[in-house]
C-alpha cells in the first residue's frame, strides 16, 4: 500500500447510500461479504487521506488509475449493508465540477490542463462501457446542500461532541423509503408554492439518484469534515433538518411568514460557514 498523508481534508460533507448485499450481483456480492469480515477496514479519514495523497506527487494524479475495492459497512436491522467508495468515478465527476469552483489560473496551477483533458477522455471511454454507473456517495464542500436536509428528520440527528483524539460527529441516518417519501412530499409542496429554482432542481436531482438504489437501503447525511470548522456551540445548536421541515410545512399551509423565518435561520447559519471559506 502506498504511503498515505496524515493530513485530513477537513471541509467536505457527504450523502451516502448503504445498500444490502442482495442489491449486488456476483461476484461483487461475495467480495463485499468477505470484505465486511476484515478487521482492518479503512475509516472515513483513510478515504480522505488517500485522495489527498494522489495530489502530492509531481505531476499530481487527478483520478486514481484503478477503482477502489473499499467500502463503508454497517448493519441495518441485522442485515449487512455496504457503501462502495467508487473513488475513481467520483474523482472524474469532481473534476467536471471543479471548473465552476476555481478560477482558471488557479485550476491550471493545481491540475495542469493536459492532465484534466486526459482524465476527461478516460472518463468518456469508461462511460461508454459503463453507461449506468452511479456513485454511492455525493460530496459537497463548505456547506450541506439544503435539499439534502429534506431527506432526513431532526429525530434522526446524532451529534457527538468528541474528546481528546476523537473528533466530533454530526450525522443523520434514515431508511431509503423515508428519504424517498420526504423527497416526493417536499417536491409537491415546493412546486405548488414557489417558482422553479435551485432548490427544486437540486431536490429533483437527488430524488432521481435515490431511485437508483435498493428500497431497503440506508441513507446517511454526514457533516464529515465540516465539524472541524464549526465551533462546538454551533454544531450543538444546528438543527437544519428541523428548519427545512418547518419551512416546507409552513409553505404547505400557506404561512409565508413562518416559512421566511425558517429560511432566514438556514441562510444565516450557512452564510457563516461560507464566510469562513472566503477567509481562507
PyMOL commands that set and color helices and strands:
alter all, ss='L'
color gray80, all
select helices_A, chain A and resi 21-23+28-36+44-53+87-101+104-110+113-129+146-149+154-156+176-193+198-210+224-228+232-236+240-252+256-279
alter helices_A, ss='H'
color red, helices_A
select strands_A, chain A and resi 12-20+71-76+79-84+137-141+157-160+169-175+218-222
alter strands_A, ss='S'
color yellow, strands_A
deselect
rebuild
show_as cartoon
